[in-house]
Amino acid sequence: MNNSSPVKRSSRGISNYALYSEAQSPDDPEFIHIEDIKSRARLFDWTINIHTHPRMYQLIYVRTGQVRIHIDGEERIEHAPCVITIPQSVVHGFEFGRENTNGSVITVSQLVLLDDQFQRDFPFGEEMLRTAQVVPLGDHPEDTAFIEQVIDQLNQEYREGRTGRKQMFEWLLYTLLLKVGRRIHASHRGRDEDHYERLYRELTQLVEQHYREHQPATFYAEKLHTTTTSLNRACAAVADKNISELLHDRITLEAQRMLIYSSVPVSLIAYDLGFSDPAYFSRFFKRRTGVAPSAFRDSRDRA
């Protein structure tokens, strides 16, 4: 979609919020927040500019209307009903249809999702907690009815101060995430995860933690108690690439994010991404994308 409105760029990087337009707290309290889309979107002329939530997970349910969704430089228009999931630190923004759009935004501290029991028991961690998802529900009325019922109960618990409110809210949230996870899982996978899919999933989780360190493939093999040959086979089976390409793609993606959504100088982006020489970073980026970092930024500004 090329007819998007201009995206605001911050001179200090991508805007970080706990809740949109609210300053990041110095603490990271364990909390859950729920509100309807209209209550916040109307304050900003129905446009939520590009930002991230470094320690928050969001689930947006669009009950009526439509929304233009911006996630990591990609855009799409989705009509209600649909669910959008935004894991922590994913760059995102929304342009909601005026007046006719409504639904709910649920924001959860990452601490809730890092609970040991939740991590151990939740079966859709890869789909739900690490990758942003857009889940159309128009062809699934039974799932839509279930999701609406749970969100209505969440709203009720949020408004009322009954005994056991926190426990009930967390139980309802877990139920909601399970239902959405099933719908995502059904749309993405027609078969059980095999050995290489599991290994690839574990590898991408580890890459997310260490890609700025420019560790070699042997580092990841040792951490995962396997061989570089197995890692390359897993990457080829799942993503049609080798582990070096996976590592380089992750660095390139972060560089593109910073070039698009911030006005930070290219040299500082290079240092932030673990390059000791900005000139080498520029050559690396050009090999991966076909253009120099400054040209890439200029082309996105003109788009």
N, C-alpha and C positions, 0 to 999 in steps of 0.2 A: 504494500500500500504506500504510494508515494505522495498522497495528498494530505499528509499529516501536518499539524500545526508545528511551529518551531519549538524546539526543546531548549529550555533555559540551561545554561552552563554555569557552573560555579567556579570561581577563580581558585577555590581551595579544594576542589574535587567534587565528587558526587555528594549531594546532600544526604545527611544521615539523620533519621528521625526515629524516636520511639513510636509515636503516632504522628501522622503527617501534620506538619507545621508546628509540632510541639518539640521543644528542645530535648536532646538526649539526656537522660538522667545520669548523674555520676555513678549511681548505683544500678544494679540490675535486679529489681524486685521481682519476686515470683508473682505474676498477676495474669489475669485474663480480662480482656476488655471487649465489649460488643456494642455496636451502634448501627443505626440504619444508614444506608448510603447517602440519602438526601441530607441528613443533618450536617455532614462535613462537606460533601461535594458542592452544595449550594453556596457555601462560604467562599469557594474558589472558582465560581463561575463554571462549575461542573467539570473542571479540568484539574486533575491531580498530577502535578509536574513530576518529572523523573527524580527518583530518590531511592534510598535503601533503608532497611531496618536491620542494623548490624546484629542485634540480639533478639529479634522478634520474628515470629512466624505468623503469616496472615492467611486467612481463608475468606474469600469474597464470594458471596452468593448473590447473583443478579436474578431477582425474581421476575421483574418486568423491564421492558425497554431494551436497550442495546449499549454496548461499550466498545470503544476502540482501546485495545490493550497494547502497551509498549513493554516488552520484556527483553532486556539485553540487546537492544538495537533492532529487534524484530517487532513487527506490528501485525495485528489482525483485528478484524471487527467480529464480534460475537453477539448473537441475539439471545435474549433470555428464553428459557431458564438455562443458566450455566453456573459452574463453580470455577473459581480461579484460586490456585494455591501459590503462595509466594514464600519460599524458605528464606531464612536470614541471609542478608547481604546481596540478594538478587536485585539488580537494577530494574525498576519498574515505574510505570505511570499509567493513568487512565483518563480517557475523555468520555464521560457518560452522556447519554442522550438526555436532553433537558426535560425536566418535569415528569416525563413518562417512565423514567428509570427509577427503580427502587430495589431494595434488597438489604443484605446485612454484611457487615465487615467484622470479622472476629480476629482479634490480635492476641497472641499468646507469647509469653516470655519463653525464650529458648530453654530456660531452666526446667519448665514443665515437661518439655519434650526430651530433655536429657536425663530424666528420672531413670534409674537403673531398670526398674520393672517395665516401664514403658518401652525402653530401648530393647529389652529382651523379648517382650511379648508382641510388639507391634509388627505385623507381617509385611507392611508396605513402606518400609523406611526409605528404600532407594527411590521409589516413585514419588513419594509424598514429601519427604523431608530434605531432599538434596537438589531436586529439580523442580522448577516452576511448571505448573500444569494448567491447561485450560480444558475444562471438561464440559462439553455440550450435553444437555439433559433433555433436549426436545423430543428425542425418540425413546425416552425412558421415563414415562409418567409415574411408574411405581417408585422408582428411585427418587424422583423429584418430590413426590408426596412425603416420603420418609424423611428426606433432608429438610423439607419445610417444617415438618412436625418437630424434629429435633431442634432446629433453630428457634422455633417458637418457644420450646421448653427452655432453651438456653436464655432467651430474652426474659422469660418469666423469672427464672432463678437469679438472673443478673439484677433485676429490679427489686426483688423481694429479699429480705434479710432473714430467711428462715434458718433454723438450726441445720447444720450439715450442708450449707450452701456451697462451700468450696468443694467438698467431696462430690456432691451431685453435679456441679458444673463440670468437674473433670471427667466424671463418668459419661456425661452427655457428650462432651467434646470427643472423648475416645470413641464413642459410638458413631459420631459424625465422621471422624477421620477414617474409621473402618469402612463405612458405607461409601465414601468418596474414593477411598483406596481400592475397593473392589471394582468400582466403575472404571477407574484408571487402569487397573490390572487387566480387566477384561478387554479393554480397548487396545492395550499394548501387547499382550501376550496371548498366543493361542496354545502355548505349551509350557510345561514346567521349566524352570531355570536349570540349565545344564551346568557342568563343571566349569566350562570356560566363561559362561555368563556370570557365575558366582565370583570367579577369580577377577574378571574384568571389573565387576562392581566394587570389590575390595580394593583393587588397584586405583580406581578413580577416586575413591574416598581418601586414599593415602596421598595421591597426587595433590588433592585439594589442600592438604595440610602443608606440603613441602615444595610446591612448584617454584616458589620464589628462591629456593636454595640451590636450584640447578643440580640436583643430585643425579648420579648416573643410574642406569637401569639396574645395576647390581644392588644398589641401595634398596630399591623397592622389592627386588627378589628376596633379599635377606629378610626384610621386614615381614614379608608374606610367606616365608619359609618355602620358597619354590625356586625355580630357575628362570633366567632371563628368556630362555627358549619357551618355557610355558607361558610367560607373560606375553611374548610376541605372538604366540599362537592364540591366546585369549583375545588380544587386541585385533588380530586378523579375523577371527571368527565372529566377533561382535560388531566391530567398527570398521573393518577392512583397512586397517592401518597397523603400523608397528608401534612399539612403546615409545621410541624416540619421537615419532610424529604425534603421539598422544601428548607427551610432555610439551613439545613445541606448540601444539595447538592450544594448550591451556594457557601458556604464557602469552601467546598472540591474542587470545580472546580477552585477557585482562588488559593488555595494551590497547586494544581497540575500545574497550569500555572507557578507559581513562582518556583516550584521545577524543572520543565522542562527547562524553559527559562532563569533562573538566577542561579548564584552560591551563592546567599545569604544564610547564615547559617540557619538551620532549626529553631533555637531559635528566630532569627529576623523575620522570616516568621510568627511564632506563634504570636509574639507581634504585627506585622503589621495587622494580621487578628483578633485582639481583644482578644487574649488569654493572661491571666496574668501568666500562668504556661506552659512553653514549653513542660513539660512532659505530661500534660493533653492534649495539642494539639496533641502530638504524638499518645496518646491512641485514641483520637477522630478520627484522620486520619486513623489509622489502622482499627478501627471498620467500617469506611465507605468504605475503599478500600481493606482491607485484608492484607495490608503490611504497615510497618513503613515508615515514610517520606523518610528517608535515603535510604531504600531499593527500594522505588519507584523511586527515582532519579537515583540510580545505574542501575536499570533495563531499564530505558529509555535511559541511556547513552550507554548501550550495544546493544540496538535494532538497 
